[in-house]
Amino acid sequence: MTANRVRDDLVGMVDRALGSDAKAALIAARDLKDEVEWLTERAVAVARREGYDWGRVSRLLGISRQWARERFKNAPPRMPPHLVARNRYRSEQVATERLIEATPLGCRTSSG
């Protein structure tokens, strides 16, 4: 995962959220909410790794220290949700392709 790829994907989501297609805009807005959550968790993990205490983290996020500590107590960096979904789709696609390849030619049905 490269920062440029994630950035490009996020810009694409913002473009869709700002677009005129209502369905695409709503889906993009929903997906962006998940991405913002991931970005926040990642930022907290980076800050904690750099020695920021919970008071400083909470002030910068505009939430209480207690809420920051509770909410992010197990906030390790992870892959962005859109990449997880893309990888899940890709693994399902690969599994289907393998199944098709393993099917003997005589067992395949033809359409038409």
N, C-alpha and C positions, 0 to 999 in steps of 0.2 A: 504494500500500500504506500503510495507516495502522496505527499502533501498536495502536489499539483492535481493529482487525480481526484482526491477528495474535494479540493477547492472547485474544480470544474463541475463535479457532480452537484455540489451545493449551489453553485451559480445556476445550473440548469434547473434545479428545483425552485429556486427563487423566480427565475424567468417563467416557469409554468404557473407558479402561484400568482404571478402578476398578469398572466395572460387572460384572454377573453373566453377561453373554454372553461366553463364553470366546473365541470367534472374534474378536469385535469388540475384546475386551481385548488379545488378542495383536497384532492389526493396529495398534491404537492405540499399544501399547508399542513396536513396531517403528518406527512413524512418529515417535514422540516422540524416539527415539534420534537420528534424522536431524535433528530440530528442535534438539535440545540441541547437536549438532555445529555447526549453523548459528549458533546463539546464541553459542557459544564463539568461533567465527571472527569473528563480528560484534563481540563484546566486545573481542577482541584487536585488531581493526582500529581500533576507537574508542580503545583505550588507546594504541596506537602513534601514532595521529594526535595524541593529546594529549601525546605525548612520553615515555611510559613506556618504560623500557629493558627488554631481554629478561630481566634479573635480576628486576625487579619483577613483570613479567607472569608469569614462571615461579613465583615465590613465591606469588602470588595464586591461581594455578591448581593449585598443589601438584605441579608437575612440574619436571624439571630444566631449567636454562637452555638447555642444548644441545638438548634435545628440543623446547622451546617455539620456539626459533629455527628449527629444521628443520621442525617440523610446520606452523608458521604463517608461513613466509617469504613465501608468496603468498596471504595471507588477505584479499583485498578483500571488502568487504561485498557480499552478493548477496541475491537474493530467497529467502525461506524455501522449503524443499522442497515443502511442501503447496501453496503458491501456484504454484510452477512446474508441479506436476502438474495443478492445476486449470486453469491457462492452457493446458497442452498438450491436456487433454481438450476444453476450449472451442474451441481452434483446429481440432481434428479434427471437432468437431460442426459448426462453421461451414463447413468444407470439404465435409462430407457434405450439408449443407443447400443449398449452392451447386450441387453436383452434381445433386441432386434437382430444383432449380429449372431447371437447364439441360436436363434431360431433356424431349424433346418429349412432349406428352400421349399421343400415339398409341403411344409405346414403353413406357409404364408398364404394369406388370402389375397386375391386380386380384386380390385374394384373396377367396375366398368361393365 
